[in-house]
Amino acid sequence: MYLIVERFSDNGDDTLGILFERENIYKGYKKKLLCFTIEDEKRTQKIFGETRIPEGVYEIKLRTEGGFHNRYLKQYGSDFHKGMLWITNVPNFEWVLIHKGNTDDDTAGCLIVGDDCKQNVTQSGMVPNSNNAYKRIYPKILNSILSGETVLIEYKDVSTHMF
């Protein structure tokens, strides 16, 4: 499985994006929209909890320990939740997860998912309906990992004039 986060708006405090699944087709690929995303802003020098991860391709694995895992296990139960979606090998970052939330205040470098997107041009960005988005995308990504498939996520800054 190959996922793509296309970041399209950075207001200096938060970054909005769209999460796609890349589907291979004859002579190329197409992108399937999964949800919207929000992250912290881009910084030239990393500040803990206030910096988004750099552009690049990273592998997603399961993290079956830690506070998020325990909270999600309690909330969703063991039939649904098998571990946090962990974005691994990010330079200078640890424990980058895909999880629910609504604003950049809900992340410390992680990727927050939501079913809607509120612009960040005249106000702080927001991704409402996060629980619905998470419950929809989690099983598909989880099943790919559990089946032994390599799951990759690519982060791309697509509007260079905003970054």
N, CA and C atoms as a LAMMPS dump frame, in Angstrom:
ITEM: TIMESTEP
0
ITEM: NUMBER OF ATOMS
489
ITEM: BOX BOUNDS ff ff ff
-5.0000000000000000e+02 5.0000000000000000e+02
-5.0000000000000000e+02 5.0000000000000000e+02
-5.0000000000000000e+02 5.0000000000000000e+02
ITEM: ATOMS id mol type element x y z
1 1 1 N 0.856 -1.175 0
2 1 2 C 0 0 0
3 1 3 C 0.894 1.228 0
4 2 1 N 0.483 2.219 -0.788
5 2 2 C 1.246 3.457 -0.892
6 2 3 C 0.293 4.622 -0.647
7 3 1 N 0.568 5.395 0.384
8 3 2 C -0.24 6.558 0.745
9 3 3 C 0.542 7.828 0.418
10 4 1 N -0.187 8.889 0.111
11 4 2 C 0.441 10.176 -0.204
12 4 3 C -0.271 11.268 0.577
13 5 1 N 0.502 12.094 1.298
14 5 2 C -0.021 13.303 1.919
15 5 3 C 0.429 14.469 1.059
16 6 1 N -0.533 15.145 0.445
17 6 2 C -0.22 16.339 -0.347
18 6 3 C -0.578 17.553 0.495
19 7 1 N 0.448 18.255 0.948
20 7 2 C 0.262 19.452 1.77
21 7 3 C -0.016 20.633 0.851
22 8 1 N -1.1 21.346 1.13
23 8 2 C -1.472 22.43 0.22
24 8 3 C -1.541 23.804 0.864
25 9 1 N -1.486 23.906 2.203
26 9 2 C -1.578 25.236 2.815
27 9 3 C -0.875 25.253 4.169
28 10 1 N 0.106 26.133 4.288
29 10 2 C 0.835 26.335 5.543
30 10 3 C 0.708 27.814 5.898
31 11 1 N 0.053 28.113 7.022
32 11 2 C -0.148 29.518 7.409
33 11 3 C 0.905 29.998 8.413
34 12 1 N 1.938 29.184 8.645
35 12 2 C 2.97 29.537 9.604
36 12 3 C 2.697 28.998 10.985
37 13 1 N 1.523 28.416 11.2
38 13 2 C 1.168 27.801 12.483
39 13 3 C 0.674 26.381 12.305
40 14 1 N -0.002 26.091 11.2
41 14 2 C -0.46 24.732 10.923
42 14 3 C -0.418 24.475 9.425
43 15 1 N -0.488 23.199 9.05
44 15 2 C -0.399 22.791 7.653
45 15 3 C -1.558 21.868 7.325
46 16 1 N -2.291 22.212 6.272
47 16 2 C -3.396 21.381 5.807
48 16 3 C -2.95 20.53 4.63
49 17 1 N -3.529 19.335 4.533
50 17 2 C -3.2 18.442 3.43
51 17 3 C -4.347 17.495 3.131
52 18 1 N -4.11 16.656 2.144
53 18 2 C -5.053 15.622 1.744
54 18 3 C -4.306 14.302 1.718
55 19 1 N -4.922 13.269 2.301
56 19 2 C -4.348 11.928 2.297
57 19 3 C -4.997 11.121 1.181
58 20 1 N -4.162 10.587 0.291
59 20 2 C -4.601 9.761 -0.826
60 20 3 C -4.023 8.361 -0.685
61 21 1 N -4.708 7.408 -1.289
62 21 2 C -4.135 6.087 -1.527
63 21 3 C -3.812 6.019 -3.006
64 22 1 N -2.598 5.601 -3.31
65 22 2 C -2.205 5.455 -4.709
66 22 3 C -2.622 4.065 -5.177
67 23 1 N -3.402 4.022 -6.233
68 23 2 C -3.861 2.757 -6.795
69 23 3 C -3.214 2.576 -8.158
70 24 1 N -2.521 1.468 -8.333
71 24 2 C -1.861 1.201 -9.609
72 24 3 C -2.894 0.814 -10.654
73 25 1 N -2.743 1.38 -11.821
74 25 2 C -3.58 1.027 -12.954
75 25 3 C -2.662 0.812 -14.151
76 26 1 N -3.202 0.309 -15.217
77 26 2 C -2.424 0.085 -16.433
78 26 3 C -1.777 1.39 -16.875
79 27 1 N -0.482 1.368 -17.068
80 27 2 C 0.306 2.539 -17.522
81 27 3 C 0.243 3.7 -16.542
82 28 1 N 0.333 3.435 -15.258
83 28 2 C 0.396 4.53 -14.301
84 28 3 C -0.36 4.232 -13.029
85 29 1 N -0.87 5.291 -12.407
86 29 2 C -1.633 5.136 -11.177
87 29 3 C -2.633 6.272 -11.053
88 30 1 N -3.599 6.056 -10.187
89 30 2 C -4.541 7.117 -9.844
90 30 3 C -4.534 7.263 -8.334
91 31 1 N -5.041 8.39 -7.864
92 31 2 C -5.081 8.647 -6.43
93 31 3 C -6.53 8.601 -5.957
94 32 1 N -6.753 7.889 -4.858
95 32 2 C -8.073 7.813 -4.247
96 32 3 C -8.05 8.647 -2.968
97 33 1 N -8.951 9.623 -2.878
98 33 2 C -9.04 10.482 -1.699
99 33 3 C -9.468 9.664 -0.483
100 34 1 N -8.711 9.773 0.607
101 34 2 C -9.069 9.097 1.857
102 34 3 C -9.633 10.075 2.874
103 35 1 N -8.955 11.227 3.06
104 35 2 C -9.405 12.209 4.05
105 35 3 C -8.509 13.446 3.978
106 36 1 N -8.827 14.426 4.817
107 36 2 C -7.998 15.616 4.976
108 36 3 C -7.04 15.409 6.147
109 37 1 N -6.006 16.245 6.207
110 37 2 C -5.019 16.127 7.284
111 37 3 C -4.647 17.506 7.815
112 38 1 N -4.136 17.515 9.051
113 38 2 C -3.536 18.727 9.611
114 38 3 C -2.291 18.318 10.381
115 39 1 N -1.285 19.178 10.3
116 39 2 C -0.007 18.973 10.99
117 39 3 C 0.476 20.325 11.5
118 40 1 N 1.583 20.268 12.206
119 40 2 C 2.263 21.501 12.6
120 40 3 C 2.867 22.159 11.357
121 41 1 N 3.453 23.321 11.54
122 41 2 C 4.044 24.066 10.438
123 41 3 C 5.447 23.556 10.106
124 42 1 N 5.932 23.998 8.93
125 42 2 C 7.298 23.697 8.512
126 42 3 C 8.246 24.634 9.242
127 43 1 N 9.354 24.106 9.69
128 43 2 C 10.397 24.913 10.337
129 43 3 C 11.746 24.475 9.791
130 44 1 N 12.66 25.432 9.667
131 44 2 C 14.009 25.071 9.227
132 44 3 C 14.769 24.387 10.35
133 45 1 N 14.461 24.754 11.586
134 45 2 C 15.064 24.102 12.748
135 45 3 C 13.941 23.491 13.585
136 46 1 N 14.072 22.186 13.857
137 46 2 C 13.024 21.463 14.553
138 46 3 C 12.824 21.982 15.977
139 47 1 N 11.563 22.182 16.331
140 47 2 C 11.161 22.48 17.703
141 47 3 C 10.216 21.363 18.114
142 48 1 N 10.527 20.675 19.204
143 48 2 C 9.719 19.534 19.629
144 48 3 C 8.251 19.934 19.77
145 49 1 N 7.396 19.129 19.157
146 49 2 C 5.953 19.341 19.276
147 49 3 C 5.405 20.483 18.459
148 50 1 N 6.238 21.145 17.659
149 50 2 C 5.801 22.31 16.887
150 50 3 C 6.301 22.286 15.446
151 51 1 N 6.706 21.115 14.959
152 51 2 C 7.305 21.033 13.635
153 51 3 C 6.769 19.818 12.901
154 52 1 N 6.376 19.992 11.655
155 52 2 C 5.923 18.85 10.865
156 52 3 C 7.128 18.068 10.346
157 53 1 N 6.888 16.83 9.969
158 53 2 C 7.989 16.006 9.492
159 53 3 C 8.381 16.436 8.077
160 54 1 N 9.627 16.172 7.694
161 54 2 C 10.087 16.599 6.372
162 54 3 C 9.452 15.782 5.245
163 55 1 N 9.464 16.379 4.052
164 55 2 C 9.041 15.638 2.868
165 55 3 C 9.863 14.355 2.776
166 56 1 N 9.241 13.323 2.251
167 56 2 C 9.942 12.06 2.077
168 56 3 C 8.974 10.89 2.122
169 57 1 N 9.538 9.691 2.029
170 57 2 C 8.767 8.455 2.049
171 57 3 C 9.174 7.664 3.29
172 58 1 N 8.177 7.228 4.04
173 58 2 C 8.397 6.535 5.304
174 58 3 C 7.511 5.29 5.362
175 59 1 N 7.952 4.311 6.148
176 59 2 C 7.158 3.093 6.316
177 59 3 C 6.242 3.223 7.53
178 60 1 N 5.033 2.697 7.394
179 60 2 C 4.076 2.668 8.502
180 60 3 C 4.069 1.265 9.084
181 61 1 N 4.235 1.193 10.401
182 61 2 C 4.182 -0.072 11.137
183 61 3 C 3.193 0.097 12.284
184 62 1 N 2.983 -0.965 13.038
185 62 2 C 2.105 -0.891 14.203
186 62 3 C 2.92 -0.659 15.463
187 63 1 N 2.45 0.22 16.31
188 63 2 C 3.039 0.452 17.638
189 63 3 C 2.022 -0.034 18.661
190 64 1 N 2.418 -1.041 19.421
191 64 2 C 1.482 -1.694 20.343
192 64 3 C 1.803 -1.414 21.805
193 65 1 N 2.334 -0.222 22.041
194 65 2 C 2.583 0.22 23.413
195 65 3 C 2.439 1.734 23.443
196 66 1 N 2.419 2.302 24.627
197 66 2 C 2.336 3.75 24.768
198 66 3 C 0.93 4.234 25.072
199 67 1 N 0.845 5.505 25.409
200 67 2 C -0.401 6.107 25.852
201 67 3 C -1.498 6.107 24.801
202 68 1 N -1.159 6.466 23.557
203 68 2 C -2.17 6.465 22.512
204 68 3 C -2.728 5.066 22.304
205 69 1 N -1.838 4.083 22.226
206 69 2 C -2.28 2.696 22.02
207 69 3 C -3.245 2.276 23.13
208 70 1 N -2.889 2.553 24.364
209 70 2 C -3.749 2.143 25.48
210 70 3 C -5.097 2.858 25.451
211 71 1 N -5.105 4.155 25.13
212 71 2 C -6.373 4.896 25.042
213 71 3 C -7.257 4.389 23.912
214 72 1 N -6.659 4.149 22.752
215 72 2 C -7.443 3.682 21.609
216 72 3 C -7.932 2.252 21.831
217 73 1 N -7.136 1.429 22.476
218 73 2 C -7.559 0.065 22.799
219 73 3 C -8.771 0.098 23.723
220 74 1 N -8.744 0.98 24.708
221 74 2 C -9.874 1.111 25.634
222 74 3 C -11.102 1.663 24.91
223 75 1 N -10.907 2.658 24.039
224 75 2 C -12.034 3.283 23.352
225 75 3 C -12.655 2.378 22.293
226 76 1 N -11.823 1.725 21.479
227 76 2 C -12.333 0.97 20.335
228 76 3 C -12.427 -0.534 20.573
229 77 1 N -11.699 -1.044 21.569
230 77 2 C -11.7 -2.477 21.838
231 77 3 C -10.695 -3.224 20.972
232 78 1 N -10.37 -4.432 21.391
233 78 2 C -9.329 -5.213 20.717
234 78 3 C -9.795 -5.814 19.395
235 79 1 N -11.1 -5.862 19.146
236 79 2 C -11.566 -6.347 17.848
237 79 3 C -11.237 -5.35 16.741
238 80 1 N -11.255 -4.06 17.061
239 80 2 C -10.963 -3.012 16.075
240 80 3 C -9.501 -2.585 16.142
241 81 1 N -9.033 -2.237 17.32
242 81 2 C -7.705 -1.627 17.476
243 81 3 C -6.643 -2.689 17.744
244 82 1 N -5.633 -2.73 16.87
245 82 2 C -4.532 -3.697 16.999
246 82 3 C -3.182 -3.008 17.21
247 83 1 N -3.168 -1.698 17.226
248 83 2 C -1.94 -0.93 17.389
249 83 3 C -2.07 0.402 16.666
250 84 1 N -1.259 1.351 17.068
251 84 2 C -1.271 2.673 16.426
252 84 3 C -0.53 2.605 15.089
253 85 1 N -0.984 3.398 14.122
254 85 2 C -0.296 3.524 12.841
255 85 3 C 0.915 4.431 13.062
256 86 1 N 2.087 3.822 13.011
257 86 2 C 3.345 4.465 13.392
258 86 3 C 4.188 4.736 12.146
259 87 1 N 4.482 6.003 11.899
260 87 2 C 5.317 6.415 10.768
261 87 3 C 6.764 6.361 11.235
262 88 1 N 7.518 5.412 10.701
263 88 2 C 8.841 5.084 11.227
264 88 3 C 9.978 5.765 10.457
265 89 1 N 11.118 5.803 11.111
266 89 2 C 12.38 6.27 10.53
267 89 3 C 12.326 7.703 10.011
268 90 1 N 11.621 8.558 10.733
269 90 2 C 11.586 9.977 10.388
270 90 3 C 12.79 10.638 11.07
271 91 1 N 13.686 11.276 10.31
272 91 2 C 14.88 11.875 10.917
273 91 3 C 14.52 12.883 12.015
274 92 1 N 15.124 12.73 13.168
275 92 2 C 14.982 13.624 14.327
276 92 3 C 13.6 13.597 14.972
277 93 1 N 12.778 12.599 14.657
278 93 2 C 11.454 12.441 15.257
279 93 3 C 11.324 11.03 15.818
280 94 1 N 10.513 10.898 16.87
281 94 2 C 10.172 9.595 17.425
282 94 3 C 8.662 9.506 17.586
283 95 1 N 8.153 8.318 17.407
284 95 2 C 6.75 8.008 17.691
285 95 3 C 5.778 8.901 16.924
286 96 1 N 6.008 9.088 15.643
287 96 2 C 5.084 9.828 14.788
288 96 3 C 3.931 8.891 14.439
289 97 1 N 2.715 9.299 14.773
290 97 2 C 1.541 8.453 14.6
291 97 3 C 0.527 9.105 13.667
292 98 1 N -0.377 8.299 13.151
293 98 2 C -1.585 8.792 12.496
294 98 3 C -2.695 8.613 13.52
295 99 1 N -3.358 9.706 13.879
296 99 2 C -4.412 9.598 14.888
297 99 3 C -5.451 10.684 14.692
298 100 1 N -6.447 10.675 15.554
299 100 2 C -7.532 11.646 15.438
300 100 3 C -7.223 12.889 16.265
301 101 1 N -7.913 13.947 15.952
302 101 2 C -7.772 15.251 16.581
303 101 3 C -8.478 16.244 15.684
304 102 1 N -8.339 17.518 15.956
305 102 2 C -8.992 18.513 15.099
306 102 3 C -8.08 19.637 14.65
307 103 1 N -7.094 20.012 15.473
308 103 2 C -6.23 21.14 15.143
309 103 3 C -4.774 20.76 15.357
310 104 1 N -3.877 21.677 15.029
311 104 2 C -2.463 21.398 15.252
312 104 3 C -2.129 21.311 16.74
313 105 1 N -3.028 21.775 17.612
314 105 2 C -2.812 21.623 19.054
315 105 3 C -2.932 20.158 19.492
316 106 1 N -3.533 19.322 18.642
317 106 2 C -3.718 17.905 18.957
318 106 3 C -2.571 17.045 18.449
319 107 1 N -1.517 17.661 17.946
320 107 2 C -0.403 16.909 17.39
321 107 3 C 0.927 17.442 17.909
322 108 1 N 1.887 16.549 17.983
323 108 2 C 3.272 16.924 18.287
324 108 3 C 4.158 16.363 17.18
325 109 1 N 3.761 16.629 15.927
326 109 2 C 4.479 16.103 14.775
327 109 3 C 3.739 14.979 14.08
328 110 1 N 2.655 14.512 14.678
329 110 2 C 1.868 13.419 14.107
330 110 3 C 0.957 13.937 12.997
331 111 1 N 0.318 12.987 12.285
332 111 2 C -0.625 13.309 11.234
333 111 3 C -2.037 13.13 11.775
334 112 1 N -2.813 14.211 11.776
335 112 2 C -4.201 14.194 12.237
336 112 3 C -5.089 14.067 10.994
337 113 1 N -6.096 13.203 11.064
338 113 2 C -6.987 12.972 9.933
339 113 3 C -8.391 13.471 10.243
340 114 1 N -9.118 13.901 9.209
341 114 2 C -10.489 14.374 9.378
342 114 3 C -11.269 14.279 8.081
343 115 1 N -12.586 14.266 8.188
344 115 2 C -13.439 14.149 7.019
345 115 3 C -13.771 15.484 6.371
346 116 1 N -13.4 16.573 6.993
347 116 2 C -13.703 17.899 6.473
348 116 3 C -12.464 18.758 6.694
349 117 1 N -12.453 19.936 6.109
350 117 2 C -11.293 20.821 6.236
351 117 3 C -11.772 22.259 6.343
352 118 1 N -11.316 22.958 7.375
353 118 2 C -11.599 24.388 7.533
354 118 3 C -10.323 25.145 7.185
355 119 1 N -10.422 26.078 6.291
356 119 2 C -9.266 26.811 5.761
357 119 3 C -8.411 27.435 6.867
358 120 1 N -7.136 27.643 6.551
359 120 2 C -6.214 28.257 7.513
360 120 3 C -5.621 29.562 6.99
361 121 1 N -6.35 30.243 6.144
362 121 2 C -5.87 31.51 5.601
363 121 3 C -6.222 32.672 6.527
364 122 1 N -7.464 32.734 6.978
365 122 2 C -7.899 33.825 7.844
366 122 3 C -8.122 33.374 9.282
367 123 1 N -7.875 32.111 9.553
368 123 2 C -8.047 31.545 10.904
369 123 3 C -7.154 30.318 11.023
370 124 1 N -7.118 29.691 12.172
371 124 2 C -6.384 28.443 12.339
372 124 3 C -7.102 27.333 11.581
373 125 1 N -6.326 26.448 10.975
374 125 2 C -6.898 25.334 10.239
375 125 3 C -7.532 24.315 11.173
376 126 1 N -8.4 23.492 10.599
377 126 2 C -9.102 22.491 11.39
378 126 3 C -9.541 21.343 10.479
379 127 1 N -9.546 20.124 11.013
380 127 2 C -10.084 18.965 10.3
381 127 3 C -11.156 18.307 11.168
382 128 1 N -12.417 18.749 11.019
383 128 2 C -13.515 18.165 11.8
384 128 3 C -13.808 16.719 11.407
385 129 1 N -14.642 16.071 12.207
386 129 2 C -15.08 14.698 11.962
387 129 3 C -13.907 13.729 11.895
388 130 1 N -12.969 13.916 12.787
389 130 2 C -11.76 13.118 12.81
390 130 3 C -12.029 11.663 13.17
391 131 1 N -12.916 11.434 14.121
392 131 2 C -13.2 10.059 14.529
393 131 3 C -13.741 9.242 13.36
394 132 1 N -14.637 9.823 12.564
395 132 2 C -15.186 9.113 11.406
396 132 3 C -14.097 8.774 10.394
397 133 1 N -13.222 9.734 10.113
398 133 2 C -12.138 9.497 9.155
399 133 3 C -11.209 8.401 9.67
400 134 1 N -10.855 8.484 10.938
401 134 2 C -9.942 7.491 11.51
402 134 3 C -10.548 6.088 11.442
403 135 1 N -11.799 5.968 11.828
404 135 2 C -12.458 4.655 11.825
405 135 3 C -12.612 4.101 10.401
406 136 1 N -12.643 4.96 9.409
407 136 2 C -12.76 4.518 8.03
408 136 3 C -11.42 4.079 7.445
409 137 1 N -10.343 4.854 7.688
410 137 2 C -9.058 4.531 7.048
411 137 3 C -8.255 3.49 7.819
412 138 1 N -8.431 3.434 9.134
413 138 2 C -7.618 2.542 9.965
414 138 3 C -7.704 1.075 9.535
415 139 1 N -8.906 0.497 9.352
416 139 2 C -8.971 -0.93 9.025
417 139 3 C -8.232 -1.302 7.735
418 140 1 N -8.331 -0.47 6.72
419 140 2 C -7.67 -0.768 5.449
420 140 3 C -6.143 -0.76 5.598
421 141 1 N -5.622 0.241 6.274
422 141 2 C -4.174 0.314 6.488
423 141 3 C -3.729 -0.831 7.396
424 142 1 N -4.477 -1.073 8.466
425 142 2 C -4.169 -2.162 9.392
426 142 3 C -4.122 -3.497 8.659
427 143 1 N -5.129 -3.787 7.846
428 143 2 C -5.178 -5.067 7.145
429 143 3 C -3.997 -5.245 6.203
430 144 1 N -3.55 -4.173 5.58
431 144 2 C -2.371 -4.256 4.715
432 144 3 C -1.134 -4.611 5.532
433 145 1 N -0.973 -3.979 6.684
434 145 2 C 0.18 -4.273 7.547
435 145 3 C 0.112 -5.716 8.046
436 146 1 N -1.061 -6.128 8.543
437 146 2 C -1.209 -7.474 9.1
438 146 3 C -1.037 -8.565 8.049
439 147 1 N -1.308 -8.248 6.786
440 147 2 C -1.14 -9.245 5.719
441 147 3 C 0.32 -9.354 5.269
442 148 1 N 1.195 -8.539 5.848
443 148 2 C 2.614 -8.593 5.51
444 148 3 C 3.029 -7.633 4.412
445 149 1 N 2.088 -6.843 3.931
446 149 2 C 2.383 -5.871 2.894
447 149 3 C 3.172 -4.699 3.485
448 150 1 N 4.131 -4.19 2.737
449 150 2 C 4.824 -2.972 3.14
450 150 3 C 3.89 -1.795 2.885
451 151 1 N 3.714 -0.957 3.898
452 151 2 C 2.862 0.225 3.765
453 151 3 C 3.762 1.45 3.849
454 152 1 N 3.743 2.247 2.792
455 152 2 C 4.565 3.449 2.723
456 152 3 C 3.673 4.675 2.674
457 153 1 N 4.186 5.775 3.232
458 153 2 C 3.499 7.059 3.159
459 153 3 C 4.498 8.102 2.663
460 154 1 N 4.091 8.843 1.652
461 154 2 C 4.93 9.894 1.088
462 154 3 C 4.331 11.244 1.448
463 155 1 N 5.165 12.131 1.959
464 155 2 C 4.766 13.504 2.268
465 155 3 C 5.298 14.406 1.167
466 156 1 N 4.39 15.188 0.548
467 156 2 C 4.758 16.082 -0.544
468 156 3 C 4.205 17.48 -0.271
469 157 1 N 5.036 18.49 -0.457
470 157 2 C 4.607 19.888 -0.399
471 157 3 C 4.235 20.282 -1.818
472 158 1 N 2.924 20.418 -2.088
473 158 2 C 2.497 20.632 -3.474
474 158 3 C 2.308 22.101 -3.839
475 159 1 N 2.144 22.988 -2.899
476 159 2 C 2.018 24.417 -3.181
477 159 3 C 3.252 25.118 -2.658
478 160 1 N 4.302 25.117 -3.471
479 160 2 C 5.598 25.59 -3.018
480 160 3 C 5.606 27.058 -2.609
481 161 1 N 4.706 27.865 -3.145
482 161 2 C 4.689 29.285 -2.767
483 161 3 C 4.196 29.487 -1.332
484 162 1 N 3.603 28.467 -0.73
485 162 2 C 3.104 28.577 0.641
486 162 3 C 4.077 27.992 1.649
487 163 1 N 5.207 27.453 1.203
488 163 2 C 6.095 26.723 2.115
489 163 3 C 7.449 27.368 2.233
